């Protein structure tokens, strides 16, 4: 399992819309060989068909697709957006923190979500992730959680 490691985290990313934000989070997973390109397309397709169902809290999106869409290894990437973008969620827009989630089974999906919600349930952590200027800042947040 790969969870918010340096190679799959990027801060200050500039995007113009929700699809670009999903692409940015998915591309980090793809570049590390954790998902296939088809997985990124499936995440964008799920958003197009189902709307912003994965905008789970204020300013936070966790795009994902089905395991069979091309997950190679359980992983979570993170893209902190330089400027927030609208995903179309009635109460949680605009989004600034995008976590790309790839799981190859239901059990992995739950494990990754548990790890992520443990981090994001603390409002101070969300504020720190939003304000982070580098991976070192994010690493410090993760180390305090453990």
N, C-alpha and C positions, 0 to 999 in steps of 0.2 A: 504494500500500500504506500502510495506517495501522497503526502499531505502538506501542501503549502511550502514545498521546498524552494530554494532559491531559483532553480531553473524553470519553475512553473508559477512564478510570481512576478508581476510587473506593476510598478506604481507610476502614476501620472500619465496614463494612457489617454490619448485623444481619439475620440470616436464621434461620429455625427448622429448615430441613431442606435436603437436597441439591437438591430441585426449585426452591426459592426461590433458592438460590445460582446455579443455572444461569440462572434467570430474570433475576437481577440482572446477570450478565455479558452475557447476550444483550440485555437492555434498553438497555445502554450503546451497543451496536452499532446497535440499532434507532433510538434517539433521534438518532443521527448520520446516519441514512439509509444505513448500510452493509449492512444486511440488512433483509428484510421480517419482519413479525411471524410469518409461517409458519416462519421459520428457528428462532426461539426454541421454538416448539411442537415442531418436528422434533428439536431438541436434547433436550428433555425426554422425547419419545417414544423416542428412541434409548436414553436412560438407562433408561427403564422397561422396554424390551424386551431390552436387552443387558447391563444392570447397569453397574457402575462401571469399564468397560474403559478409560475416559479418565483414571482416577486413576493417572497414570503414574509417580509418585514419592511418597515420603512427604510428606504434607500438600499435594500439588499435583494439581489437576484441570484438564484442558483439554477442556471440553465442546465438541462441534462436531456438525455434521450434513453432509449432502451438498450440494454446490454448487447443485444444482437445487431445493433446499428454500428458496431465497430469498436467496442472497448477491448483493449488488450490487457490493461492492468488497472486495478482500482486506484483512483487518484482524484485530487481536488486541486485545481489551479485557482489563482486569484488575480484579478485585474482591478486596480483602483483607478477609477476614471478621473481625469483632470477636471472635467466639467460633467455634472450629472446629466443623464439623458432620460427621456420619458419612454416608459415601456407600455403605458396605457393602463396601469393599475389604478383603481379608483382612490385608494388611500395610501399606498406605499411608494408612489412616484414622488420625485424623480429618483432614479437609481444612481448610486455612486460606487457601490461595491458589488463586483460580479465574481461569483465563484463557479467555475466550470466543474461539474461533477461527472465522473465516469466510473461506473460500477459494472462488473461483469456478472453479478447475481443480486438477488433481493437482499441476501444477508450482507453483502458488501455495501449495498446502497444504504441500508440501515446503519451500519457501522460508520460510514463516512458522514451521514447526516447527524448521527449522535455526536461525533467529534466536532463537527461544524457548529451544531446548535449549542454545544457546551461553550464554545468560544464566543458565539454571537449573542447568547442570552445575557451577557454582561454588557450593559450599555456603554460602560467605560471602554471596553475592548472595541466596540463599534466606532466610538469616537476616535480612539487611537489609530485604528485601521484607516479611517477617513483622513486623518491628519498625517499619516506616515509619509516620510520623505524618501525612504530607502528600504531595501530588504532588511537591513539591520534593525530598523524600527519594528518591523513585523516579527522578526525572529525574537526580539525581546518580549513582545506581547505573547507569543507562543510559549516561550520558556517560562513566563510567569504563570501561565495556565496549567503547566504540568506539575 
